[in-house]
Amino acid sequence: MKSILFYTVIIYTLTYCPYCTKAKKLLNQKNIPYQEIIVDNYSDKQRLELQAKANGQRTLPQIFINDKHIGGCDALHKLEEEGKLDELVK
């Protein structure tokens, strides 16, 4: 497995989350490599840290591209629809 530092896309997910699955499906279809961090067993403290990193957002997935928070599944699909996703992951 690559070190997390080598991934352009990092996605925080829950195993039972349909939006997480939908976001990963788009990344897989576009052959965009990503580091998935499953937060099922995160402590309250870890969840609060993720929430702070995600600009206060509590829903999942939370997606970061080049260490910049872009939001969740809808934001990822919007970037794709606008033709901006490929440029961001270069």
mmCIF file as gemmi writes it, N, C-alpha and C atoms, coordinates in Angstrom:
data_model
loop_
_atom_site.group_PDB
_atom_site.id
_atom_site.type_symbol
_atom_site.label_atom_id
_atom_site.label_alt_id
_atom_site.label_comp_id
_atom_site.label_asym_id
_atom_site.label_entity_id
_atom_site.label_seq_id
_atom_site.pdbx_PDB_ins_code
_atom_site.Cartn_x
_atom_site.Cartn_y
_atom_site.Cartn_z
_atom_site.occupancy
_atom_site.B_iso_or_equiv
_atom_site.pdbx_formal_charge
_atom_site.auth_seq_id
_atom_site.auth_asym_id
_atom_site.pdbx_PDB_model_num
ATOM 1 N N . MET Axp A 1 ? 0.84 -1.181 0 1 0 ? 1 A 1
ATOM 2 C CA . MET Axp A 1 ? 0 0 0 1 0 ? 1 A 1
ATOM 3 C C . MET Axp A 1 ? 0.885 1.245 0 1 0 ? 1 A 1
ATOM 4 N N . LYS Axp A 2 ? 0.488 2.228 -0.781 1 0 ? 2 A 1
ATOM 5 C CA . LYS Axp A 2 ? 1.228 3.484 -0.827 1 0 ? 2 A 1
ATOM 6 C C . LYS Axp A 2 ? 1.059 4.231 0.49 1 0 ? 2 A 1
ATOM 7 N N . SER Axp A 3 ? 2.04 5.043 0.799 1 0 ? 3 A 1
ATOM 8 C CA . SER Axp A 3 ? 1.898 5.952 1.931 1 0 ? 3 A 1
ATOM 9 C C . SER Axp A 3 ? 0.806 6.953 1.589 1 0 ? 3 A 1
ATOM 10 N N . ILE Axp A 4 ? 0.071 7.399 2.587 1 0 ? 4 A 1
ATOM 11 C CA . ILE Axp A 4 ? -1.01 8.357 2.373 1 0 ? 4 A 1
ATOM 12 C C . ILE Axp A 4 ? -0.498 9.632 1.699 1 0 ? 4 A 1
ATOM 13 N N . LEU Axp A 5 ? 0.778 9.948 1.871 1 0 ? 5 A 1
ATOM 14 C CA . LEU Axp A 5 ? 1.341 11.16 1.294 1 0 ? 5 A 1
ATOM 15 C C . LEU Axp A 5 ? 1.408 11.105 -0.226 1 0 ? 5 A 1
ATOM 16 N N . PHE Axp A 6 ? 1.347 9.924 -0.818 1 0 ? 6 A 1
ATOM 17 C CA . PHE Axp A 6 ? 1.477 9.785 -2.26 1 0 ? 6 A 1
ATOM 18 C C . PHE Axp A 6 ? 0.133 9.811 -2.988 1 0 ? 6 A 1
ATOM 19 N N . TYR Axp A 7 ? -0.957 9.844 -2.269 1 0 ? 7 A 1
ATOM 20 C CA . TYR Axp A 7 ? -2.268 9.867 -2.899 1 0 ? 7 A 1
ATOM 21 C C . TYR Axp A 7 ? -2.736 11.305 -3.09 1 0 ? 7 A 1
ATOM 22 N N . THR Axp A 8 ? -3.236 11.595 -4.287 1 0 ? 8 A 1
ATOM 23 C CA . THR Axp A 8 ? -3.805 12.903 -4.576 1 0 ? 8 A 1
ATOM 24 C C . THR Axp A 8 ? -5.18 13.024 -3.937 1 0 ? 8 A 1
ATOM 25 N N . VAL Axp A 9 ? -5.923 11.914 -3.904 1 0 ? 9 A 1
ATOM 26 C CA . VAL Axp A 9 ? -7.29 11.909 -3.381 1 0 ? 9 A 1
ATOM 27 C C . VAL Axp A 9 ? -7.341 11.064 -2.116 1 0 ? 9 A 1
ATOM 28 N N . ILE Axp A 10 ? -7.9 11.644 -1.072 1 0 ? 10 A 1
ATOM 29 C CA . ILE Axp A 10 ? -8.137 10.928 0.183 1 0 ? 10 A 1
ATOM 30 C C . ILE Axp A 10 ? -9.627 11.027 0.469 1 0 ? 10 A 1
ATOM 31 N N . ILE Axp A 11 ? -10.24 9.891 0.745 1 0 ? 11 A 1
ATOM 32 C CA . ILE Axp A 11 ? -11.68 9.859 0.993 1 0 ? 11 A 1
ATOM 33 C C . ILE Axp A 11 ? -11.948 9.163 2.328 1 0 ? 11 A 1
ATOM 34 N N . TYR Axp A 12 ? -12.635 9.86 3.212 1 0 ? 12 A 1
ATOM 35 C CA . TYR Axp A 12 ? -13.034 9.316 4.512 1 0 ? 12 A 1
ATOM 36 C C . TYR Axp A 12 ? -14.431 8.733 4.346 1 0 ? 12 A 1
ATOM 37 N N . THR Axp A 13 ? -14.596 7.47 4.739 1 0 ? 13 A 1
ATOM 38 C CA . THR Axp A 13 ? -15.849 6.762 4.476 1 0 ? 13 A 1
ATOM 39 C C . THR Axp A 13 ? -16.334 5.966 5.685 1 0 ? 13 A 1
ATOM 40 N N . LEU Axp A 14 ? -17.584 5.534 5.576 1 0 ? 14 A 1
ATOM 41 C CA . LEU Axp A 14 ? -18.168 4.511 6.442 1 0 ? 14 A 1
ATOM 42 C C . LEU Axp A 14 ? -18.481 3.314 5.552 1 0 ? 14 A 1
ATOM 43 N N . THR Axp A 15 ? -18.321 2.115 6.077 1 0 ? 15 A 1
ATOM 44 C CA . THR Axp A 15 ? -18.522 0.925 5.248 1 0 ? 15 A 1
ATOM 45 C C . THR Axp A 15 ? -19.963 0.773 4.773 1 0 ? 15 A 1
ATOM 46 N N . TYR Axp A 16 ? -20.924 1.285 5.515 1 0 ? 16 A 1
ATOM 47 C CA . TYR Axp A 16 ? -22.34 1.098 5.181 1 0 ? 16 A 1
ATOM 48 C C . TYR Axp A 16 ? -22.973 2.335 4.535 1 0 ? 16 A 1
ATOM 49 N N . CYS Axp A 17 ? -22.174 3.253 4.036 1 0 ? 17 A 1
ATOM 50 C CA . CYS Axp A 17 ? -22.663 4.525 3.514 1 0 ? 17 A 1
ATOM 51 C C . CYS Axp A 17 ? -22.845 4.47 1.993 1 0 ? 17 A 1
ATOM 52 N N . PRO Axp A 18 ? -24.078 4.615 1.491 1 0 ? 18 A 1
ATOM 53 C CA . PRO Axp A 18 ? -24.291 4.559 0.043 1 0 ? 18 A 1
ATOM 54 C C . PRO Axp A 18 ? -23.633 5.719 -0.712 1 0 ? 18 A 1
ATOM 55 N N . TYR Axp A 19 ? -23.521 6.874 -0.084 1 0 ? 19 A 1
ATOM 56 C CA . TYR Axp A 19 ? -22.87 8.013 -0.743 1 0 ? 19 A 1
ATOM 57 C C . TYR Axp A 19 ? -21.368 7.784 -0.862 1 0 ? 19 A 1
ATOM 58 N N . CYS Axp A 20 ? -20.803 7.111 0.121 1 0 ? 20 A 1
ATOM 59 C CA . CYS Axp A 20 ? -19.379 6.754 0.058 1 0 ? 20 A 1
ATOM 60 C C . CYS Axp A 20 ? -19.143 5.798 -1.104 1 0 ? 20 A 1
ATOM 61 N N . THR Axp A 21 ? -20.02 4.823 -1.236 1 0 ? 21 A 1
ATOM 62 C CA . THR Axp A 21 ? -19.917 3.855 -2.332 1 0 ? 21 A 1
ATOM 63 C C . THR Axp A 21 ? -20.044 4.552 -3.68 1 0 ? 21 A 1
ATOM 64 N N . LYS Axp A 22 ? -20.971 5.485 -3.784 1 0 ? 22 A 1
ATOM 65 C CA . LYS Axp A 22 ? -21.182 6.218 -5.037 1 0 ? 22 A 1
ATOM 66 C C . LYS Axp A 22 ? -19.953 7.053 -5.4 1 0 ? 22 A 1
ATOM 67 N N . ALA Axp A 23 ? -19.343 7.701 -4.415 1 0 ? 23 A 1
ATOM 68 C CA . ALA Axp A 23 ? -18.144 8.51 -4.672 1 0 ? 23 A 1
ATOM 69 C C . ALA Axp A 23 ? -16.985 7.621 -5.111 1 0 ? 23 A 1
ATOM 70 N N . LYS Axp A 24 ? -16.789 6.504 -4.422 1 0 ? 24 A 1
ATOM 71 C CA . LYS Axp A 24 ? -15.705 5.587 -4.791 1 0 ? 24 A 1
ATOM 72 C C . LYS Axp A 24 ? -15.942 4.998 -6.18 1 0 ? 24 A 1
ATOM 73 N N . LYS Axp A 25 ? -17.196 4.749 -6.523 1 0 ? 25 A 1
ATOM 74 C CA . LYS Axp A 25 ? -17.518 4.209 -7.848 1 0 ? 25 A 1
ATOM 75 C C . LYS Axp A 25 ? -17.074 5.178 -8.941 1 0 ? 25 A 1
ATOM 76 N N . LEU Axp A 26 ? -17.336 6.464 -8.759 1 0 ? 26 A 1
ATOM 77 C CA . LEU Axp A 26 ? -16.908 7.457 -9.746 1 0 ? 26 A 1
ATOM 78 C C . LEU Axp A 26 ? -15.387 7.481 -9.865 1 0 ? 26 A 1
ATOM 79 N N . LEU Axp A 27 ? -14.702 7.485 -8.73 1 0 ? 27 A 1
ATOM 80 C CA . LEU Axp A 27 ? -13.235 7.494 -8.761 1 0 ? 27 A 1
ATOM 81 C C . LEU Axp A 27 ? -12.703 6.243 -9.459 1 0 ? 27 A 1
ATOM 82 N N . ASN Axp A 28 ? -13.29 5.103 -9.169 1 0 ? 28 A 1
ATOM 83 C CA . ASN Axp A 28 ? -12.86 3.848 -9.803 1 0 ? 28 A 1
ATOM 84 C C . ASN Axp A 28 ? -13.131 3.856 -11.305 1 0 ? 28 A 1
ATOM 85 N N . GLN Axp A 29 ? -14.294 4.355 -11.712 1 0 ? 29 A 1
ATOM 86 C CA . GLN Axp A 29 ? -14.631 4.413 -13.137 1 0 ? 29 A 1
ATOM 87 C C . GLN Axp A 29 ? -13.645 5.289 -13.906 1 0 ? 29 A 1
ATOM 88 N N . LYS Axp A 30 ? -13.139 6.328 -13.247 1 0 ? 30 A 1
ATOM 89 C CA . LYS Axp A 30 ? -12.202 7.248 -13.891 1 0 ? 30 A 1
ATOM 90 C C . LYS Axp A 30 ? -10.749 6.83 -13.664 1 0 ? 30 A 1
ATOM 91 N N . ASN Axp A 31 ? -10.558 5.681 -13.02 1 0 ? 31 A 1
ATOM 92 C CA . ASN Axp A 31 ? -9.208 5.185 -12.715 1 0 ? 31 A 1
ATOM 93 C C . ASN Axp A 31 ? -8.379 6.199 -11.939 1 0 ? 31 A 1
ATOM 94 N N . ILE Axp A 32 ? -9.029 6.88 -11.004 1 0 ? 32 A 1
ATOM 95 C CA . ILE Axp A 32 ? -8.343 7.834 -10.135 1 0 ? 32 A 1
ATOM 96 C C . ILE Axp A 32 ? -7.975 7.1 -8.85 1 0 ? 32 A 1
ATOM 97 N N . PRO Axp A 33 ? -6.683 6.937 -8.578 1 0 ? 33 A 1
ATOM 98 C CA . PRO Axp A 33 ? -6.293 6.261 -7.334 1 0 ? 33 A 1
ATOM 99 C C . PRO Axp A 33 ? -6.633 7.128 -6.124 1 0 ? 33 A 1
ATOM 100 N N . TYR Axp A 34 ? -6.986 6.467 -5.046 1 0 ? 34 A 1
ATOM 101 C CA . TYR Axp A 34 ? -7.33 7.206 -3.832 1 0 ? 34 A 1
ATOM 102 C C . TYR Axp A 34 ? -6.971 6.379 -2.611 1 0 ? 34 A 1
ATOM 103 N N . GLN Axp A 35 ? -6.801 7.077 -1.518 1 0 ? 35 A 1
ATOM 104 C CA . GLN Axp A 35 ? -6.599 6.436 -0.219 1 0 ? 35 A 1
ATOM 105 C C . GLN Axp A 35 ? -7.927 6.507 0.511 1 0 ? 35 A 1
ATOM 106 N N . GLU Axp A 36 ? -8.474 5.367 0.86 1 0 ? 36 A 1
ATOM 107 C CA . GLU Axp A 36 ? -9.718 5.327 1.624 1 0 ? 36 A 1
ATOM 108 C C . GLU Axp A 36 ? -9.387 5.166 3.099 1 0 ? 36 A 1
ATOM 109 N N . ILE Axp A 37 ? -9.983 6.023 3.899 1 0 ? 37 A 1
ATOM 110 C CA . ILE Axp A 37 ? -9.833 5.924 5.347 1 0 ? 37 A 1
ATOM 111 C C . ILE Axp A 37 ? -11.221 5.65 5.916 1 0 ? 37 A 1
ATOM 112 N N . ILE Axp A 38 ? -11.4 4.445 6.422 1 0 ? 38 A 1
ATOM 113 C CA . ILE Axp A 38 ? -12.695 4.027 6.96 1 0 ? 38 A 1
ATOM 114 C C . ILE Axp A 38 ? -12.776 4.473 8.415 1 0 ? 38 A 1
ATOM 115 N N . VAL Axp A 39 ? -13.838 5.217 8.729 1 0 ? 39 A 1
ATOM 116 C CA . VAL Axp A 39 ? -13.94 5.83 10.054 1 0 ? 39 A 1
ATOM 117 C C . VAL Axp A 39 ? -14.955 5.131 10.958 1 0 ? 39 A 1
ATOM 118 N N . ASP Axp A 40 ? -15.35 3.913 10.6 1 0 ? 40 A 1
ATOM 119 C CA . ASP Axp A 40 ? -16.344 3.176 11.392 1 0 ? 40 A 1
ATOM 120 C C . ASP Axp A 40 ? -15.999 3.136 12.879 1 0 ? 40 A 1
ATOM 121 N N . ASN Axp A 41 ? -14.739 2.958 13.187 1 0 ? 41 A 1
ATOM 122 C CA . ASN Axp A 41 ? -14.325 2.789 14.582 1 0 ? 41 A 1
ATOM 123 C C . ASN Axp A 41 ? -13.641 4.021 15.159 1 0 ? 41 A 1
ATOM 124 N N . TYR Axp A 42 ? -13.831 5.16 14.525 1 0 ? 42 A 1
ATOM 125 C CA . TYR Axp A 42 ? -13.236 6.394 15.049 1 0 ? 42 A 1
ATOM 126 C C . TYR Axp A 42 ? -13.853 6.73 16.408 1 0 ? 42 A 1
ATOM 127 N N . SER Axp A 43 ? -13.033 7.241 17.293 1 0 ? 43 A 1
ATOM 128 C CA . SER Axp A 43 ? -13.514 7.729 18.581 1 0 ? 43 A 1
ATOM 129 C C . SER Axp A 43 ? -14.205 9.08 18.366 1 0 ? 43 A 1
ATOM 130 N N . ASP Axp A 44 ? -14.899 9.553 19.383 1 0 ? 44 A 1
ATOM 131 C CA . ASP Axp A 44 ? -15.533 10.872 19.294 1 0 ? 44 A 1
ATOM 132 C C . ASP Axp A 44 ? -14.493 11.948 19.008 1 0 ? 44 A 1
ATOM 133 N N . LYS Axp A 45 ? -13.334 11.831 19.637 1 0 ? 45 A 1
ATOM 134 C CA . LYS Axp A 45 ? -12.266 12.813 19.425 1 0 ? 45 A 1
ATOM 135 C C . LYS Axp A 45 ? -11.802 12.796 17.966 1 0 ? 45 A 1
ATOM 136 N N . GLN Axp A 46 ? -11.617 11.611 17.411 1 0 ? 46 A 1
ATOM 137 C CA . GLN Axp A 46 ? -11.179 11.505 16.016 1 0 ? 46 A 1
ATOM 138 C C . GLN Axp A 46 ? -12.238 12.054 15.062 1 0 ? 46 A 1
ATOM 139 N N . ARG Axp A 47 ? -13.5 11.82 15.366 1 0 ? 47 A 1
ATOM 140 C CA . ARG Axp A 47 ? -14.579 12.351 14.519 1 0 ? 47 A 1
ATOM 141 C C . ARG Axp A 47 ? -14.611 13.877 14.57 1 0 ? 47 A 1
ATOM 142 N N . LEU Axp A 48 ? -14.386 14.437 15.749 1 0 ? 48 A 1
ATOM 143 C CA . LEU Axp A 48 ? -14.334 15.897 15.875 1 0 ? 48 A 1
ATOM 144 C C . LEU Axp A 48 ? -13.15 16.476 15.113 1 0 ? 48 A 1
ATOM 145 N N . GLU Axp A 49 ? -12.024 15.782 15.132 1 0 ? 49 A 1
ATOM 146 C CA . GLU Axp A 49 ? -10.85 16.233 14.378 1 0 ? 49 A 1
ATOM 147 C C . GLU Axp A 49 ? -11.135 16.204 12.879 1 0 ? 49 A 1
ATOM 148 N N . LEU Axp A 50 ? -11.794 15.149 12.409 1 0 ? 50 A 1
ATOM 149 C CA . LEU Axp A 50 ? -12.153 15.069 10.996 1 0 ? 50 A 1
ATOM 150 C C . LEU Axp A 50 ? -13.142 16.173 10.645 1 0 ? 50 A 1
ATOM 151 N N . GLN Axp A 51 ? -14.107 16.416 11.511 1 0 ? 51 A 1
ATOM 152 C CA . GLN Axp A 51 ? -15.09 17.47 11.276 1 0 ? 51 A 1
ATOM 153 C C . GLN Axp A 51 ? -14.404 18.829 11.158 1 0 ? 51 A 1
ATOM 154 N N . ALA Axp A 52 ? -13.429 19.093 12.005 1 0 ? 52 A 1
ATOM 155 C CA . ALA Axp A 52 ? -12.69 20.355 11.936 1 0 ? 52 A 1
ATOM 156 C C . ALA Axp A 52 ? -11.914 20.448 10.625 1 0 ? 52 A 1
ATOM 157 N N . LYS Axp A 53 ? -11.28 19.359 10.224 1 0 ? 53 A 1
ATOM 158 C CA . LYS Axp A 53 ? -10.517 19.329 8.972 1 0 ? 53 A 1
ATOM 159 C C . LYS Axp A 53 ? -11.44 19.52 7.769 1 0 ? 53 A 1
ATOM 160 N N . ALA Axp A 54 ? -12.697 19.068 7.899 1 0 ? 54 A 1
ATOM 161 C CA . ALA Axp A 54 ? -13.675 19.14 6.81 1 0 ? 54 A 1
ATOM 162 C C . ALA Axp A 54 ? -14.546 20.393 6.92 1 0 ? 54 A 1
ATOM 163 N N . ASN Axp A 55 ? -14.002 21.442 7.482 1 0 ? 55 A 1
ATOM 164 C CA . ASN Axp A 55 ? -14.71 22.728 7.57 1 0 ? 55 A 1
ATOM 165 C C . ASN Axp A 55 ? -16.07 22.615 8.254 1 0 ? 55 A 1
ATOM 166 N N . GLY Axp A 56 ? -16.134 21.775 9.289 1 0 ? 56 A 1
ATOM 167 C CA . GLY Axp A 56 ? -17.348 21.646 10.079 1 0 ? 56 A 1
ATOM 168 C C . GLY Axp A 56 ? -18.368 20.652 9.549 1 0 ? 56 A 1
ATOM 169 N N . GLN Axp A 57 ? -18.128 20.081 8.387 1 0 ? 57 A 1
ATOM 170 C CA . GLN Axp A 57 ? -19.083 19.125 7.827 1 0 ? 57 A 1
ATOM 171 C C . GLN Axp A 57 ? -18.984 17.794 8.564 1 0 ? 57 A 1
ATOM 172 N N . ARG Axp A 58 ? -20.149 17.207 8.87 1 0 ? 58 A 1
ATOM 173 C CA . ARG Axp A 58 ? -20.187 15.961 9.639 1 0 ? 58 A 1
ATOM 174 C C . ARG Axp A 58 ? -20.593 14.752 8.816 1 0 ? 58 A 1
ATOM 175 N N . THR Axp A 59 ? -21.066 14.973 7.606 1 0 ? 59 A 1
ATOM 176 C CA . THR Axp A 59 ? -21.526 13.858 6.783 1 0 ? 59 A 1
ATOM 177 C C . THR Axp A 59 ? -20.35 13.177 6.1 1 0 ? 59 A 1
ATOM 178 N N . LEU Axp A 60 ? -20.599 11.979 5.61 1 0 ? 60 A 1
ATOM 179 C CA . LEU Axp A 60 ? -19.58 11.238 4.881 1 0 ? 60 A 1
ATOM 180 C C . LEU Axp A 60 ? -20.136 10.845 3.523 1 0 ? 60 A 1
ATOM 181 N N . PRO Axp A 61 ? -19.271 10.723 2.534 1 0 ? 61 A 1
ATOM 182 C CA . PRO Axp A 61 ? -17.82 10.81 2.623 1 0 ? 61 A 1
ATOM 183 C C . PRO Axp A 61 ? -17.352 12.261 2.725 1 0 ? 61 A 1
ATOM 184 N N . GLN Axp A 62 ? -16.114 12.416 3.156 1 0 ? 62 A 1
ATOM 185 C CA . GLN Axp A 62 ? -15.419 13.694 3.065 1 0 ? 62 A 1
ATOM 186 C C . GLN Axp A 62 ? -14.216 13.443 2.179 1 0 ? 62 A 1
ATOM 187 N N . ILE Axp A 63 ? -14.061 14.276 1.168 1 0 ? 63 A 1
ATOM 188 C CA . ILE Axp A 63 ? -13.059 14.043 0.132 1 0 ? 63 A 1
ATOM 189 C C . ILE Axp A 63 ? -12.09 15.211 0.077 1 0 ? 63 A 1
ATOM 190 N N . PHE Axp A 64 ? -10.81 14.858 -0.007 1 0 ? 64 A 1
ATOM 191 C CA . PHE Axp A 64 ? -9.741 15.846 -0.104 1 0 ? 64 A 1
ATOM 192 C C . PHE Axp A 64 ? -8.947 15.544 -1.37 1 0 ? 64 A 1
ATOM 193 N N . ILE Axp A 65 ? -8.672 16.581 -2.15 1 0 ? 65 A 1
ATOM 194 C CA . ILE Axp A 65 ? -7.845 16.449 -3.344 1 0 ? 65 A 1
ATOM 195 C C . ILE Axp A 65 ? -6.664 17.388 -3.184 1 0 ? 65 A 1
ATOM 196 N N . ASN Axp A 66 ? -5.461 16.828 -3.262 1 0 ? 66 A 1
ATOM 197 C CA . ASN Axp A 66 ? -4.238 17.605 -3.027 1 0 ? 66 A 1
ATOM 198 C C . ASN Axp A 66 ? -4.319 18.356 -1.701 1 0 ? 66 A 1
ATOM 199 N N . ASP Axp A 67 ? -4.802 17.662 -0.681 1 0 ? 67 A 1
ATOM 200 C CA . ASP Axp A 67 ? -4.926 18.17 0.683 1 0 ? 67 A 1
ATOM 201 C C . ASP Axp A 67 ? -5.917 19.324 0.818 1 0 ? 67 A 1
ATOM 202 N N . LYS Axp A 68 ? -6.741 19.544 -0.199 1 0 ? 68 A 1
ATOM 203 C CA . LYS Axp A 68 ? -7.78 20.576 -0.148 1 0 ? 68 A 1
ATOM 204 C C . LYS Axp A 68 ? -9.134 19.89 -0.021 1 0 ? 68 A 1
ATOM 205 N N . HIS Axp A 69 ? -9.905 20.317 0.961 1 0 ? 69 A 1
ATOM 206 C CA . HIS Axp A 69 ? -11.222 19.736 1.18 1 0 ? 69 A 1
ATOM 207 C C . HIS Axp A 69 ? -12.156 20.167 0.054 1 0 ? 69 A 1
ATOM 208 N N . ILE Axp A 70 ? -12.772 19.19 -0.62 1 0 ? 70 A 1
ATOM 209 C CA . ILE Axp A 70 ? -13.707 19.538 -1.693 1 0 ? 70 A 1
ATOM 210 C C . ILE Axp A 70 ? -15.152 19.228 -1.32 1 0 ? 70 A 1
ATOM 211 N N . GLY Axp A 71 ? -15.373 18.502 -0.238 1 0 ? 71 A 1
ATOM 212 C CA . GLY Axp A 71 ? -16.728 18.191 0.196 1 0 ? 71 A 1
ATOM 213 C C . GLY Axp A 71 ? -17.023 16.707 0.112 1 0 ? 71 A 1
ATOM 214 N N . GLY Axp A 72 ? -18.283 16.404 -0.167 1 0 ? 72 A 1
ATOM 215 C CA . GLY Axp A 72 ? -18.718 15.019 -0.185 1 0 ? 72 A 1
ATOM 216 C C . GLY Axp A 72 ? -19.01 14.496 -1.577 1 0 ? 72 A 1
ATOM 217 N N . CYS Axp A 73 ? -19.877 13.522 -1.636 1 0 ? 73 A 1
ATOM 218 C CA . CYS Axp A 73 ? -20.21 12.839 -2.886 1 0 ? 73 A 1
ATOM 219 C C . CYS Axp A 73 ? -20.791 13.802 -3.919 1 0 ? 73 A 1
ATOM 220 N N . ASP Axp A 74 ? -21.733 14.633 -3.508 1 0 ? 74 A 1
ATOM 221 C CA . ASP Axp A 74 ? -22.352 15.569 -4.452 1 0 ? 74 A 1
ATOM 222 C C . ASP Axp A 74 ? -21.326 16.53 -5.031 1 0 ? 74 A 1
ATOM 223 N N . ALA Axp A 75 ? -20.417 17.016 -4.198 1 0 ? 75 A 1
ATOM 224 C CA . ALA Axp A 75 ? -19.379 17.941 -4.668 1 0 ? 75 A 1
ATOM 225 C C . ALA Axp A 75 ? -18.456 17.253 -5.668 1 0 ? 75 A 1
ATOM 226 N N . LEU Axp A 76 ? -18.123 15.996 -5.406 1 0 ? 76 A 1
ATOM 227 C CA . LEU Axp A 76 ? -17.271 15.24 -6.324 1 0 ? 76 A 1
ATOM 228 C C . LEU Axp A 76 ? -17.957 15.083 -7.684 1 0 ? 76 A 1
ATOM 229 N N . HIS Axp A 77 ? -19.225 14.72 -7.673 1 0 ? 77 A 1
ATOM 230 C CA . HIS Axp A 77 ? -19.964 14.543 -8.926 1 0 ? 77 A 1
ATOM 231 C C . HIS Axp A 77 ? -20.152 15.879 -9.654 1 0 ? 77 A 1
ATOM 232 N N . LYS Axp A 78 ? -20.312 16.949 -8.908 1 0 ? 78 A 1
ATOM 233 C CA . LYS Axp A 78 ? -20.431 18.268 -9.533 1 0 ? 78 A 1
ATOM 234 C C . LYS Axp A 78 ? -19.138 18.638 -10.25 1 0 ? 78 A 1
ATOM 235 N N . LEU Axp A 79 ? -17.995 18.368 -9.614 1 0 ? 79 A 1
ATOM 236 C CA . LEU Axp A 79 ? -16.71 18.627 -10.268 1 0 ? 79 A 1
ATOM 237 C C . LEU Axp A 79 ? -16.607 17.847 -11.573 1 0 ? 79 A 1
ATOM 238 N N . GLU Axp A 80 ? -17.067 16.607 -11.563 1 0 ? 80 A 1
ATOM 239 C CA . GLU Axp A 80 ? -17.034 15.78 -12.77 1 0 ? 80 A 1
ATOM 240 C C . GLU Axp A 80 ? -17.954 16.363 -13.845 1 0 ? 80 A 1
ATOM 241 N N . GLU Axp A 81 ? -19.166 16.744 -13.458 1 0 ? 81 A 1
ATOM 242 C CA . GLU Axp A 81 ? -20.121 17.308 -14.418 1 0 ? 81 A 1
ATOM 243 C C . GLU Axp A 81 ? -19.599 18.6 -15.037 1 0 ? 81 A 1
ATOM 244 N N . GLU Axp A 82 ? -18.863 19.385 -14.252 1 0 ? 82 A 1
ATOM 245 C CA . GLU Axp A 82 ? -18.316 20.657 -14.735 1 0 ? 82 A 1
ATOM 246 C C . GLU Axp A 82 ? -17 20.479 -15.485 1 0 ? 82 A 1
ATOM 247 N N . GLY Axp A 83 ? -16.517 19.241 -15.567 1 0 ? 83 A 1
ATOM 248 C CA . GLY Axp A 83 ? -15.266 18.98 -16.267 1 0 ? 83 A 1
ATOM 249 C C . GLY Axp A 83 ? -14.026 19.426 -15.512 1 0 ? 83 A 1
ATOM 250 N N . LYS Axp A 84 ? -14.133 19.56 -14.197 1 0 ? 84 A 1
ATOM 251 C CA . LYS Axp A 84 ? -13.021 20.068 -13.386 1 0 ? 84 A 1
ATOM 252 C C . LYS Axp A 84 ? -12.262 18.984 -12.623 1 0 ? 84 A 1
ATOM 253 N N . LEU Axp A 85 ? -12.835 17.802 -12.508 1 0 ? 85 A 1
ATOM 254 C CA . LEU Axp A 85 ? -12.233 16.756 -11.684 1 0 ? 85 A 1
ATOM 255 C C . LEU Axp A 85 ? -10.877 16.312 -12.222 1 0 ? 85 A 1
ATOM 256 N N . ASP Axp A 86 ? -10.795 16.057 -13.517 1 0 ? 86 A 1
ATOM 257 C CA . ASP Axp A 86 ? -9.537 15.582 -14.1 1 0 ? 86 A 1
ATOM 258 C C . ASP Axp A 86 ? -8.397 16.565 -13.864 1 0 ? 86 A 1
ATOM 259 N N . GLU Axp A 87 ? -8.692 17.844 -13.978 1 0 ? 87 A 1
ATOM 260 C CA . GLU Axp A 87 ? -7.659 18.869 -13.775 1 0 ? 87 A 1
ATOM 261 C C . GLU Axp A 87 ? -7.178 18.88 -12.322 1 0 ? 87 A 1
ATOM 262 N N . LEU Axp A 88 ? -8.105 18.713 -11.393 1 0 ? 88 A 1
ATOM 263 C CA . LEU Axp A 88 ? -7.741 18.745 -9.973 1 0 ? 88 A 1
ATOM 264 C C . LEU Axp A 88 ? -6.842 17.587 -9.56 1 0 ? 88 A 1
ATOM 265 N N . VAL Axp A 89 ? -7.025 16.438 -10.176 1 0 ? 89 A 1
ATOM 266 C CA . VAL Axp A 89 ? -6.273 15.255 -9.742 1 0 ? 89 A 1
ATOM 267 C C . VAL Axp A 89 ? -4.956 15.064 -10.486 1 0 ? 89 A 1
ATOM 268 N N . LYS Axp A 90 ? -4.617 15.973 -11.364 1 0 ? 90 A 1
ATOM 269 C CA . LYS Axp A 90 ? -3.342 15.868 -12.096 1 0 ? 90 A 1
ATOM 270 C C . LYS Axp A 90 ? -2.178 16.033 -11.162 1 0 ? 90 A 1
